[in-house]
Amino acid sequence: MLRLPPFTYYAPARIEDAVKMLADHGPEAMVVAGGTDLYPNMKRRQFQPQIVVGLRQIGELHRISGDAKTGVTIGACVTLAELSQHPVIRSSYQGLARAASLVANPQIRHMGTLGGNLCVDTRCNYYDQTLFWRQALGYCLKKDGDICPVAPGSKRCWAVTSTDTAPVIIALRATLRLVSPRGERLVAASDFYRDDGIHYLNKEADEILTEILLPPVDGLKTTYWKLRRRGSFDFPVLGVAVALAQQGEWCRDLRIVTGGVNSRPLEMTEAEQLLIGERITPDLIERVAQAVYRPVKALDNTDFVPLYRKKMAPVFVKRALRELLGWPIRETPDGHPSGTR
């Protein structure tokens, strides 16, 4: 049985107190909300904080306010289960509700939070092992070692982003509020992530993610597709978020973001530009989907063969677009959607 190492736990009731505790203890401290990622990592000795600052007693971090016309503010400690069932999120930000509903399993979704999922650690087959296993094989670049077993000649870590909600948050062009002893700052969701398996967040150690700000819907429809071996529990080995705004048969706006295949959620700007301002046709949807293939950098560090994950990215993009357009997902032999639109 894996056991937690000894640590001191604080449970402040105000954000100001949590920020002060984090600052007072410096690198020895970490924050925790649901604990579904931090505590397993502590058991495997991937994280070894002496102080853990809990955020669950801070009431303002559990609120959801606003509507589709003015935008929605979500506290970082709102659980994934609450988020997936919230009426405004389900009706107007469907992609976010679906992504939250696909994280892990019901038990974890009732503990895990949106803020925690956005900040969840990057993953790799060589990193996410017990201390005994890592000692026997040799430590990796992400923790205590100096070589990446996935790409031994590389000087960077290739662990992949494992958050389901981040691709949707980026596709929605949300903004994140961070609080530290220096005050607060707003960061665009697309700027919150770095293409680095170790330093994967644009967040200082003494900053706390407190709120996620969703802009007004403005006709945008969203969805999320997830690839994993089991229908529950597993992290994404490919996630695709698509946001689409139409004006009749024309595309007014399009955002495509992939997760689970690079060290950060990846915005597919080249593919997006193929459709924005154009009349939507099956052939153009096919071209958009295929444009996603090249930027995906799937490596042999998670489940499934890398080439399969890479090939599934265009497939999921095409399926997501057809879902948002109201087209049947099944295709005829010529590649066009079957039935009537």
N, C-alpha and C positions, 0 to 999 in steps of 0.2 A: 504494500500500500504506500502510495506517495503521500507525504505529510507536508503541511505548510511549515516553513521555518518560523522561529519566533519573531514577532514584530509588535509594535505599539500601534493601537488603533485609536484615532480621534474621530468624533462625529459632530462637527460644528453645525450650528443651525442657521448660520448666515454665510453668504459668499465671502464677505470681508474677512471673517474669521478663518475660512478655509484657505484663502489666499495668504493670510499672514502665517498660518501654520506651515504651509508649503514653503514660503520664503524663509522662515526661521530655521527649518531643518535642511534646506538646500538639497543636494543630490541624494541624501539618505531617504527622502520622502517621495511618495507617489500618491496620486489620487485614485479613488475607486468609486464606481457607481454601482452597477450590478455585480461586478466581480467575476463575470463568466469568462473573461479572458485573462485578467490579472492573476487571479488565484491559481488557475492551472499552470500559468507560466511561473509563478512563484514556487509551486510544488516541483517543477522541473528545474528550478534554479536558473531560469532564464532572466527573471527579474529578482532582485534581492534587496528590496527596500527595508530599512529599519523602522520607518514610520509610514503608516497608511492613513490617508485622510479621506474619510468617507463623505460622500455628497448626498446621501439619501435623505438626510434630515432637513435639507434646505428646501423649503416648500416652494419657492418661486421657480425652482428648476423642474418642477413636475407639471407645469401649466402649458396648455395649448390655447392660444387666443387668436382672434381675427377670423377672416373669411376669404373666400375666393376672389372677391372684388378688391379688397384692400391689402391682401397678403396675410400670411399666417406666421405667428411666432411660436416656436416649439422649444420648451425647456429641454436642456440636455439630458435630464434624468427621466424624461417620459419613457416608459418602457415600450419595447417593440410591439408587445401585445396591445397596449393602449393605442399606440399610433396606428396600427393596422385596422383597428375597429372604430377609430374616431370618425364621426359622420362627415365632417368637412374634408378630411384627408381621403376617405374612401370615395367621396363623390367628385372631388375636384382635383386631387393629386393622386390619381389611381396608381401610378407607377410606384410612388413612395409607399403606399399602403401594401402593394403586392410585394415589394422588396422586403419590407419589415415582416410580412407574413411568411416569407420563405427562409428567414434566418433560423438555422439550427432546428429546434423542436419546441413544442409549446412550453415546456418547463423553462427553457432558457429564455424564450421570448417574454415570459412573465418576470424574469429577473433582469435580463439585458436591457440596456437603454440605447436610445438613438445616439447620444453623445459617445457612448462606449463603442458602438458599432462603427461610427465614423472614425474613431481613433484606434480601432483594433489593430493589433500587431500584424506585420507582414508574415507570411508563412513560407516554409520550405521543408521538404522531406528530411533534410539533414539537420535542420534546426529544431523542429518540433518533435523532439525525442527526450527521453528521460536523461538525467545527468549521467547515470551509469552507461547508457548507450553512447552518449556523446564522448564520454571519457574513453571508452573502448575504441571507437572509430577515429577519434581525433576531432578537436573542436573546429567549428567552421568560422568563417570571417565575421558572421553576425554576432557571435558570442564566444569570446576568449581565444579564437584562432586567427590565423593569418592567411588562410587559403579558402576559396569558395569551391567546394566539391562539384558544384554544378558547372562552373566555368573556371578551372584551375588557373588559367592564364590571365583572368580578369582581376583588376584591382578593386572592383566594386561588388557589392552584395546584390544577388538577383532574386531574393525572396519576393514573393508576389503579394500585391494588395489583396486582402481577403474580406473586405467589407462589401456587403450587399447594398447598403443604402447610399454609399458615396456616389456611385455612377448616376443615380437618380437625382441626388441633391445637386450634382454638377450640371446635369441636363436641365434642371429647373432654374439654374443660375441663382442659387441661394447664396446667402451671406452668413458667415459664422461670427459670433461675438465671443471674443476671448478677453478674460480679465486677469490682471497680474498686479503686483505692487506698483507698477508704473501707470496703472489706469486700465482702460479698456481699448481694444482696437477691433475693427471689422475687417474680415478677410473674405474675399470671394472664395466660394467653395472650390473653384478650379485652381486657385492659388494655394490651397491648404495642403496639397500633396506634392511630394518631391519624388523624382524618379531614382530612388535610392532605397534599397531594401532595409538599410539600418536607420538612416535619418529620413524617414518617410513622411514626416509631418512638418509643415511650416508653423511650428509651435514651440515656444521656449519651455524649458522644464518647469518654470514657475508660473506658467499660464494655465488657466482653467477654461475649457470650453463651456459656456453657459447657455447660449441660445442659438437656434438655427432659424434664420429669417427667410421665409419663402415669399417670393414676389407674387403679385396678382396673377391669376391664371391666364387671363387675356387670350382665351381660345386655345390654349395649349393642352393637348392630350398626351398622356405619358403612359408608358408600360415598362416592364422589366422582365427579362428572360434569364433563367439561371440554369447552368449545366453543373450537375454533380452526379456521383454514382448512385447514391441512395436518395429516395424521395424526401428524406428528412435528415436533420442533424449536420450533414456535410457542409463544409465551406464551399464557396463557388470556385470552380476551376475555370469558369468563364461566366461572366455576367454581362448582359447587354441592356442598357437603358436607352430608350428612344423617346424623344419629345417632338411632337408634330403639331404645327398650326396650319390650317388650310384656309384658302379663300376660294370657294367653289371647287373646281378641279385643279387648282393651282396650289403650289406649296408656298406658304408665306414664311415659314420658319421651320428649321429642322435641327435637332441636336442628337448626336449619337455618341455614347460614352461606353467604353468597355472596361470591365474589371476582371480580376483573377488571372490575367495573362501577362501583365507588366508589373513593375514595382509601384506604379501609381495608376489610378484610373486614367484612361487615355481618351481624349476627345478626338473624334474622327472628322476633322475639319475639311479634309479633301473630299470625303464622301458626302458631307453635308452640302458643300457648294454645288455638287452636281444636280441637286434637286431644288434648292432654294430658288424661288422665282420662276420655276418651270412647271409646265402642266404634268400632272402625275400620271404616268403610264406604267404598265407592267414591265416593259423593257427598261425604262429608266430606273425603276425599283431594283431590277436585277443589276444594273450598272452600279448603283449606289452600294448595294450589298457586297459586290465583288471588290469595290474600292477599299473595303475594311480589311481585306485579307493581308495586304502587305505590312501595315503598321503593327500588327499583332506579333509579339515576340514571345511566344510560348516556349518554355524550356522544360527540361526533365526534372522539375522540382516539386510537382504536385501530382495529383491523381491523373490517370489517363495518359495516353501517348501524346506528346506535344503537338504533332502534326494534326491529330484528330481535334484537339482543342482549337487550333488555328483554323482548320477547315470549318468548324462549327460556327465561328464568328460571323461570316457572311450569311450562313443559314439562319441564325438567330436574328440578325438585322432584318432580313427579308420577312421572316415570320412576324417580327414586332411591327414592322411598317404595315403589313397586311392586316394585322389585328387592329391597328389604329385607324386604318382606312375602311374597316368594316368588310374587307374582302375575305373570302374563305382562305384558310391557311393551306389547304390541300391544293396541289397544282395539277394541271393537265400535262401530258407529255411534252407540249411545246413550251412549258414554263410559265404559262399564263394561269391566273387563278380560275378555278372551276366555278360554275354557277354564275349567278348574277351578282353585281355589286350592291 
